[in-house]
Amino acid sequence: MTEEKERAWIQRLNEAPQDLAIVAEINGAIVRMLSFQCRKQRRLLIRDLLAWAP
């Protein structure tokens, strides 16, 4: 990933309230980064699951 693309990705993480980035640094240098990104998904209701059951 280019530095420009990485900066854009980090910016999107910062702007999304449901996302989280954790950065690990040693002596000011980033050594690891972990991100959690939530996506909207339709929740299935029990009645929806039962409708699919044979």
Secondary structure by P-SEA (a helix, b strand, c coil): ccaaaaaaaaaaaaacccbbbbbbbccccccbbbbbbbbbbbbbcaaaaaaacc
